[in-house]
Amino acid sequence: MTIRKEMLMHTEIDPNVRKMVTIILLVSTFISLMSQTMMITALPVIQHDVHRSLNTVQWLTTGYTLMIGVITPLSSNLYECFTNRQVFLGTLGTFIAGTLLGCVATSFGMLLAARLIQACAGGMLMSFQMTTMISIYPPEKRGSILGLSSLVIAAGPAIGPSTAGLILHFLNWHYLFILVLPFMVLACVLGYFMLPNYSTPHPIHIDFFSVVISLIGSALTLGWAMLISGLVILTLFVRRQLRLTNPVLKVKIMTYPSFCLMTIVGILAFMVLLSTEQLLPIYAENVRHTGSFISGMILLPGAICNAITAFFAGKLYDQYGPKWLITTGGLLILLASIPLVTISTRSSLLTLTLAYTVRMIGNALVFSPALSEAFRALSKRENSHGSALNNTLRQSFGAVAVTMCVVIADIPASLVAGIKLAMWVTVLLAVLMLLVFWSYLAYQKRQATTL
């Protein structure tokens, strides 16, 4: 099978076309990921409007994240079965349909359905964007390009709550959908007229039994009672993929130490990010009784600093590698944990804002290099599977982390005590992240000694 049948080589793509493709993909992915977390600051408002418990309405955020993890394994096959234009336009069309449903939602059921439809498209779009960016740029620019991708992956969810807080200060929650709609319609129109076909589909056999057990297993991993059964089903899914000639998801790449360990580092960093991002608005609105606007503003400086840091972290990775970037980022996350694990009813909102900002800077120093390092050992044909697997695991475990922290925060009689306990969980995740990374450095050292 020729390289042209898979995709035009990066050297054959016009630089102006490549730049246009990059802008369209990054902007549309940013909007979809921003939508992922826009509900965080809206949960108390929606809870009051629909008369549901916090544990119920939090499915608007957890369900979105989980659905991304559930649907993403299919993206690698769709990327090969259809042209890049078909995948992109179909994905944006699905997102627009979900957004339209959210615009007119009159019940919690309709609202949840709208979110899950959006998430189906969001999972596909995120993986498609990452695979395309890796494929159309030369390897020597991979750190910088994945830095841009990491910026979007991190900044989109980070800016979502702040944007939503501003919107909810003036308008009702329907506008979280209404104001997103024209941007995605515009991206779809631009994609239709400007996105070139640079990939050629080729027939592959999709193992639908693998698809079914993947969907069931991923869905069951959310919830304490179903966690074990979900993991058993996912284990069966993995074993089946290892036996198939054309697997739905090439899980064999998890045997590559660089991909496996650095994907785990990225997962743990994402779990810390989403958990902290979920807990602070709950504290601000339910303990300090601030409005959604103020709770969103608590997260805004961190979101801005995260985006800026992610951009430069990719370039620094190209020059210096991941060692000091990830180590520094992990230590910053732990340092910023001090005000969070000592939180009280009198904690300064300014102090919490600064702590969150430092955490987000540290997170960007970890996430972007970890993502770039994870793809070092993958071939061109493995990139789509790597993107799908990386995104699937990150989003699934992110959903588990959010649910776990919300449940833990709700266990004690005092919400403050519960939030404090949940913050300690994020500290443990950060420590584990550093330990995994240092084990990767030790592996690299052993490999260098052997050679």
VODRENVO-680582 format. One record per residue (C-alpha): x, y, z. Coordinates in steps of 0.02 Angstrom, whole numbers, plus 32768, in hexadecimal, padded with zeros to 4 digits. Layout:
# residues N
u | v | w
X | Y | Z
...
***
This chain:
# residues 451
u | v | w
8000 | 8000 | 8000
804D | 80A5 | 7FCA
8067 | 813A | 8038
7FF6 | 819F | 7FC6
7F68 | 8128 | 7FE7
7F78 | 814B | 809F
7F95 | 8205 | 809A
7FFD | 8284 | 803B
80A7 | 829A | 8088
80C0 | 833A | 80EA
813E | 8375 | 8068
80B9 | 836D | 7FDF
803B | 83DB | 803A
803E | 8493 | 800E
8072 | 84F8 | 80A9
7FDF | 8570 | 8094
7F65 | 84DE | 808A
7FB6 | 8490 | 8122
7FA3 | 8531 | 8183
7EEC | 853F | 8150
7EC9 | 848B | 8184
7F20 | 84AB | 822B
7EB8 | 8546 | 8251
7E11 | 84F3 | 8225
7E38 | 8458 | 828C
7E7B | 84B4 | 8324
7DEC | 8531 | 832D
7D62 | 84AF | 8319
7DB6 | 843A | 8397
7DCD | 84C9 | 8411
7D13 | 84F4 | 840A
7CDE | 843E | 8422
7D54 | 8429 | 84B6
7D1D | 84CE | 8502
7C6B | 848E | 84F8
7CA3 | 83F5 | 8559
7CBC | 8459 | 85F9
7C45 | 84EB | 85E1
7BC6 | 8490 | 864C
7C39 | 848E | 86E5
7C09 | 853C | 8721
7B56 | 8521 | 86E4
7B33 | 8486 | 874D
7AEE | 84E2 | 87E7
7A80 | 854D | 8775
7A3F | 84B7 | 8713
7A2A | 8454 | 87B5
79B1 | 84DB | 87F1
7956 | 84E8 | 874B
7938 | 842F | 872E
7926 | 8401 | 87E7
79A6 | 8375 | 87E4
7A31 | 8347 | 885F
7AE6 | 837B | 8842
7B18 | 82C6 | 8826
7A96 | 82BC | 879B
7ABD | 835E | 873F
7B79 | 833E | 8748
7B58 | 82BC | 86C0
7B4F | 8351 | 8649
7C0B | 8360 | 865E
7C3D | 82AE | 868D
7BCE | 8262 | 8606
7C1B | 82D4 | 8583
7CCC | 82A2 | 85B5
7C9E | 81EA | 85BF
7C49 | 81EB | 8515
7CE7 | 8233 | 84C7
7D47 | 81A0 | 8510
7CC4 | 8124 | 84D4
7CB9 | 8163 | 8420
7D71 | 818B | 83FF
7DA9 | 80D5 | 83E0
7D40 | 80D9 | 8341
7D9D | 8170 | 82FC
7E35 | 8110 | 82BE
7DC8 | 80A0 | 824F
7D5E | 8130 | 820E
7DFC | 8190 | 81E5
7E30 | 8100 | 8173
7D83 | 80D9 | 812A
7D57 | 818A | 80F4
7DB0 | 8222 | 80AE
7DE7 | 82AA | 8125
7D5F | 831F | 80E1
7CD7 | 829E | 8100
7D11 | 827F | 81B2
7D22 | 8338 | 81DA
7C7C | 8370 | 818F
7C1D | 82DC | 81D8
7C67 | 82FE | 8283
7C3B | 83B7 | 8281
7B8D | 8390 | 8240
7B71 | 831E | 82D6
7BB1 | 83A3 | 834E
7B3D | 8425 | 8301
7AA8 | 83AD | 8314
7ACE | 8397 | 83CD
7AE3 | 8452 | 83E5
7A3B | 8474 | 8391
79E8 | 83F9 | 8408
7A37 | 8453 | 849C
79F5 | 84FA | 845C
7942 | 84BE | 8469
7952 | 8444 | 84FD
78C1 | 844F | 8576
78EC | 83BF | 85EA
7983 | 836F | 863B
7972 | 82D8 | 85C8
797B | 8344 | 852C
7A0C | 83A5 | 8573
7A6D | 8307 | 859C
7A49 | 82C0 | 84EE
7A8A | 8361 | 84A0
7B2A | 8356 | 8505
7B48 | 82A0 | 84D6
7B2E | 82C3 | 841C
7BAA | 8353 | 8428
7C24 | 82DF | 8480
7C19 | 825B | 83F6
7C55 | 82DF | 837B
7CD3 | 8328 | 83F7
7D2B | 8281 | 840E
7D3A | 8266 | 8353
7D74 | 8319 | 8332
7DFB | 8318 | 83B7
7E48 | 8276 | 8377
7E37 | 82AD | 82C0
7E8C | 8352 | 82E5
7F20 | 8301 | 833D
7F39 | 827B | 82B7
7F31 | 82FC | 822B
7FAC | 8371 | 827F
802A | 82E6 | 829A
8017 | 82AB | 81E7
8026 | 834E | 8185
80BE | 8394 | 81E0
8171 | 8352 | 81DD
81B2 | 82F3 | 8276
822B | 837E | 82A8
8196 | 83F1 | 82C7
8132 | 8370 | 8328
8152 | 83BE | 83D2
8119 | 846A | 839A
8081 | 8426 | 833D
804C | 83B6 | 83CD
806B | 844D | 843C
7FE3 | 84A8 | 83DB
7F75 | 840E | 83E8
7F97 | 8403 | 84A3
7F6F | 84BB | 84B4
7EC3 | 849C | 8469
7EA6 | 83FB | 84CC
7ED5 | 8451 | 856F
7E98 | 8503 | 8550
7DEF | 84D5 | 8509
7DB1 | 847A | 85A5
7E0A | 84FA | 8613
7DB8 | 8593 | 85C6
7D0C | 8542 | 85BA
7CD5 | 8561 | 8670
7D0D | 8617 | 866C
7CB4 | 8638 | 85C8
7C17 | 85E4 | 860A
7C1F | 864B | 86AA
7C22 | 86EB | 8644
7B91 | 86B2 | 85D6
7B27 | 867C | 866C
7B41 | 8723 | 86C0
7AD6 | 8772 | 8637
7A75 | 86E5 | 85E3
7A28 | 863B | 860A
7A7C | 8593 | 85EF
7A2E | 8579 | 8542
7AAB | 85FA | 8503
7B39 | 8582 | 852A
7AFB | 852B | 848D
7AB5 | 85BE | 842C
7B58 | 8621 | 842D
7BC0 | 8589 | 83FB
7B52 | 855C | 8367
7B86 | 85E4 | 82EA
7C40 | 85C2 | 8304
7C2D | 8509 | 82DD
7BBE | 852D | 8247
7C43 | 85A5 | 8206
7CCB | 8522 | 8221
7C63 | 84A3 | 81C2
7C48 | 851B | 8130
7D01 | 8547 | 8129
7D2E | 8490 | 8130
7CB9 | 8469 | 80A1
7D03 | 84ED | 802E
7DB8 | 84F2 | 8068
7DEB | 844A | 80B1
7E45 | 83E4 | 802A
7E3E | 8328 | 801A
7EED | 82ED | 8047
7EBF | 823C | 807B
7E7C | 81A7 | 801B
7E07 | 812A | 806E
7E2C | 8072 | 805D
7DBB | 7FE0 | 8086
7DD5 | 7F91 | 8130
7D70 | 7F14 | 8192
7D24 | 7F5C | 8230
7D0B | 7EDC | 82B9
7C60 | 7F12 | 82FA
7C68 | 7E9C | 838E
7D02 | 7EFC | 83C8
7CA1 | 7F9E | 83B4
7C12 | 7F5D | 8420
7C80 | 7F1D | 84AE
7CE7 | 7FBD | 84A9
7C4A | 8028 | 84BE
7C05 | 7FBB | 8549
7CAB | 7FAE | 85A4
7CD0 | 8068 | 859C
7C21 | 8093 | 85DA
7C2E | 801D | 866D
7CD2 | 8067 | 86AB
7C71 | 80F9 | 86F3
7C25 | 80CD | 879A
7C6A | 8070 | 882E
7BF8 | 7FD8 | 8822
7C15 | 7FC1 | 8767
7CCF | 7FE8 | 8763
7D0C | 7F34 | 8774
7C95 | 7EEF | 86EF
7CC4 | 7F7E | 867B
7D7D | 7F59 | 868E
7D5F | 7E9F | 866C
7D03 | 7EC8 | 85CA
7D8B | 7F42 | 8595
7E0C | 7EBA | 85B7
7DAC | 7E47 | 8540
7DAB | 7ED5 | 84C1
7E68 | 7EEA | 84CE
7E88 | 7E30 | 84BD
7E1A | 7E29 | 8421
7E76 | 7EBB | 83D2
7F1C | 7E63 | 83EA
7EDB | 7DCD | 8386
7E8C | 7E2E | 82F5
7EE8 | 7E52 | 8254
7E8C | 7EF9 | 8241
7E61 | 7F2D | 82F3
7DE3 | 7FB5 | 8319
7E69 | 7FFF | 8389
7F20 | 7FCB | 837E
7F39 | 7FB4 | 8438
7FE0 | 7F5F | 8417
8030 | 800B | 8414
8018 | 800E | 84D1
80AB | 7F95 | 84D8
811C | 8021 | 849C
8167 | 8066 | 853E
816D | 811B | 8502
80B6 | 811A | 84CB
8077 | 80B9 | 8561
80D0 | 8116 | 85EC
80BE | 81C4 | 85A3
8006 | 81A6 | 857D
7FEF | 817A | 8634
8048 | 821B | 8665
7FD2 | 827E | 85F5
7F3A | 8222 | 863B
7F6A | 8249 | 86EF
7F8A | 8300 | 86C4
7EDF | 830A | 8671
7E8B | 82B9 | 8707
7ED8 | 833D | 8779
7EA1 | 83C9 | 8703
7DEB | 8392 | 86F2
7DD7 | 8368 | 87AB
7E1B | 840F | 87E7
7DB5 | 846A | 8763
7D16 | 8415 | 879F
7D33 | 842A | 885B
7D5B | 84E4 | 8862
7CB6 | 8522 | 8816
7C57 | 84AC | 888B
7CB4 | 84FA | 891E
7C9B | 85AC | 88E0
7BE1 | 859B | 88BA
7BA7 | 8521 | 8941
7C19 | 8554 | 89D3
7C40 | 860A | 89B3
7B9B | 8629 | 8957
7BE9 | 8689 | 88C8
7B96 | 8696 | 881E
7BC9 | 8631 | 8786
7C24 | 86CB | 8743
7C99 | 86D5 | 87D9
7CB8 | 861A | 87DB
7CE4 | 8624 | 8723
7D5A | 86B5 | 8741
7DB7 | 864D | 87C3
7DE7 | 85D7 | 8736
7E0B | 8659 | 86AF
7EBF | 868C | 86DC
7EF1 | 85D6 | 86E6
7EA2 | 85B3 | 863D
7F00 | 8642 | 85EB
7FA7 | 8612 | 863A
7F8A | 855C | 860B
7F70 | 858A | 8555
800B | 85F8 | 854C
8077 | 8578 | 85A7
803B | 84E8 | 8538
806F | 8547 | 849C
8120 | 8566 | 84DA
8130 | 84BA | 852A
8123 | 8469 | 847F
81B2 | 84D1 | 843B
821B | 84B2 | 84D6
81FD | 83F8 | 84C3
8245 | 83FE | 8412
82E3 | 844D | 8457
82FD | 83FA | 84FF
828F | 8360 | 850C
8212 | 8336 | 8595
827E | 831B | 8631
8284 | 83C5 | 8684
81DF | 8403 | 863D
8178 | 8375 | 8686
81D9 | 8370 | 8729
81C2 | 842B | 8742
810B | 8421 | 8712
80EA | 8394 | 878D
813F | 83F1 | 881C
80DA | 848E | 87F5
8039 | 8428 | 87FE
806B | 83E6 | 88A9
80A0 | 8493 | 88E7
7FF9 | 84DC | 88B3
7FA0 | 8452 | 8913
7FC8 | 849E | 89BD
7F38 | 851E | 89BF
7EC3 | 849E | 896F
7EDA | 8414 | 89F0
7EC9 | 8493 | 8A7E
7E2B | 84E2 | 8A37
7DAB | 8524 | 8AB4
7D0E | 858D | 8AB8
7D7D | 8627 | 8AC9
7DFC | 8601 | 8A41
7E26 | 8698 | 89D8
7DDF | 868C | 8929
7E7A | 86EA | 88EC
7EEB | 8667 | 893B
7E88 | 85DB | 88EA
7E8F | 8635 | 8843
7F4D | 8643 | 884F
7F5D | 858D | 8885
7EF3 | 8555 | 87F3
7F5A | 85C1 | 877C
7FFD | 8573 | 87B7
7FB1 | 84C6 | 87A6
7F7C | 84EC | 86F4
802A | 852B | 86C6
8073 | 848B | 870D
7FF1 | 8424 | 86B1
8020 | 8473 | 860A
80D8 | 844F | 8629
80AB | 8399 | 8641
8022 | 837A | 85C2
806D | 83BE | 8521
8117 | 8367 | 8531
80C5 | 82C6 | 856C
8055 | 82C4 | 84D2
80E8 | 82E4 | 845D
8156 | 8261 | 84B0
80CB | 81DF | 84A8
80CD | 81E1 | 83EA
8188 | 81CE | 83D6
8186 | 8113 | 83B2
80EA | 8110 | 8343
80EF | 80FA | 8286
8088 | 8165 | 8211
8000 | 80E0 | 8202
7FF9 | 80CE | 82BE
7FDA | 8187 | 82DE
7F1C | 817C | 82CA
7F15 | 80E8 | 8342
7F88 | 8142 | 83BA
7F1B | 81DD | 83B7
7E7D | 8177 | 83D2
7EC8 | 8110 | 8460
7F17 | 81A7 | 84B4
7E75 | 820A | 84AE
7E09 | 8176 | 84E1
7E6D | 8150 | 857C
7E83 | 8206 | 85AC
7DCB | 8232 | 859D
7D8D | 8191 | 85EF
7DFF | 81A4 | 8685
7DD9 | 825E | 868A
7D20 | 8234 | 869C
7D48 | 81B6 | 8724
7DB1 | 8238 | 8781
7D28 | 82BC | 877D
7CA4 | 8242 | 87B9
7D17 | 81FE | 8840
7D40 | 82AB | 8882
7C8B | 82E6 | 8880
7C55 | 8248 | 88DD
7CE2 | 825B | 895C
7CB8 | 8312 | 8976
7C04 | 82E2 | 899C
7C2F | 825A | 8A1C
7C53 | 82C2 | 8ABA
7BC9 | 8327 | 8B0B
7C2E | 83C4 | 8AE8
7C46 | 83ED | 8A2F
7CE7 | 8448 | 8A59
7D2F | 83AD | 8AAC
7CFB | 8348 | 8A15
7D4D | 83C0 | 899A
7DEB | 83BE | 8A03
7DED | 8300 | 89FD
7DD1 | 8301 | 8941
7E61 | 837B | 892B
7ED3 | 82FF | 8985
7EA2 | 8280 | 8900
7EE3 | 82F7 | 887A
7F86 | 8305 | 88DB
7F98 | 8247 | 88D8
7F78 | 8249 | 881C
8001 | 82CD | 8804
807E | 8268 | 886B
8055 | 81CC | 8806
806D | 8230 | 8766
811F | 8261 | 8799
8149 | 81AF | 87CC
8110 | 816B | 8723
8176 | 81F0 | 86C8
8213 | 81CD | 872D
81FF | 8114 | 8706
81FB | 8144 | 864E
829D | 81A6 | 8662
82EB | 810F | 86B8
82B4 | 80A2 | 8625
8303 | 811C | 85AA
83A5 | 811A | 860D
83A9 | 805C | 860A
838B | 805C | 854E
8417 | 80D9 | 8531
848E | 8070 | 859B
8461 | 7FD2 | 853A
8482 | 8026 | 8493
***
